[in-house]
Amino acid sequence: MYFQNSLFNEECTYVSIAGQLLFIFDSLNGLTNNAITGLNAPTNTIIKCLNDNLLFLGVYYLSRIPPANGSEVE
């Protein structure tokens, strides 16, 4: 599936572990190029995790919707 970079990059990306919100990135680029957190990966990997509800780096949940009340990001 193809996404326009400009549209996708404007969406926030939320990173959580076991329902606990760890990071909020204001764009996809913020996550793909983040040396501070060490959560960097190719854009295609991140998009696949978001679209297929796969764990990012085998541990983190990614979502375009923030976790609600400590529940896991779906």
C-alpha positions in Angstrom: 0.0 0.0 0.0 1.3 3.4 -0.9 1.2 6.4 1.4 1.9 10.0 0.4 4.9 11.0 2.6 3.6 14.5 3.2 0.2 13.2 4.5 1.6 10.4 6.6 4.4 12.5 8.1 1.8 14.9 9.6 0.2 12.1 11.7 1.4 11.6 15.3 2.8 8.2 16.1 2.5 6.8 19.6 4.9 4.2 21.0 3.9 2.1 24.0 4.9 -1.1 25.9 2.3 -3.1 27.7 -0.2 -0.2 27.5 2.2 2.3 28.9 2.8 5.3 26.6 6.5 5.8 26.2 6.9 8.3 23.3 4.8 10.5 21.1 6.3 11.5 17.8 4.7 14.4 15.8 5.5 12.7 12.5 6.7 9.4 11.0 10.0 11.1 10.3 10.4 11.8 14.0 10.3 8.1 14.7 12.4 7.0 11.7 15.2 9.4 12.5 15.2 9.5 16.3 18.7 8.9 17.6 17.8 10.1 21.2 15.4 7.2 21.8 17.2 4.6 19.6 13.8 3.8 18.0 14.8 4.3 14.5 14.0 2.0 11.6 13.3 2.2 7.9 10.0 3.9 7.0 8.6 0.7 5.4 9.2 -1.3 8.6 7.3 1.3 10.7 4.4 1.5 8.2 4.2 -2.3 8.1 4.0 -2.4 12.0 1.3 0.2 12.0 -0.8 -1.3 9.3 -0.4 -5.0 10.3 -0.5 -4.4 14.1 3.0 -6.0 14.5 5.4 -5.3 17.3 8.0 -2.7 16.5 11.5 -4.0 17.2 9.8 -7.0 18.7 8.7 -5.1 21.8 6.9 -1.8 21.2 3.3 -1.2 20.0 2.9 1.6 17.4 -0.3 3.4 16.8 -1.8 6.5 15.3 -4.2 6.6 18.3 -2.9 7.2 21.8 -3.5 4.4 24.4 -6.6 5.1 26.4 -6.6 4.7 30.2 -3.5 2.5 30.2 -5.0 -0.1 27.8 -2.8 -1.5 25.1 -2.7 0.3 21.8 -4.7 -1.6 19.2 
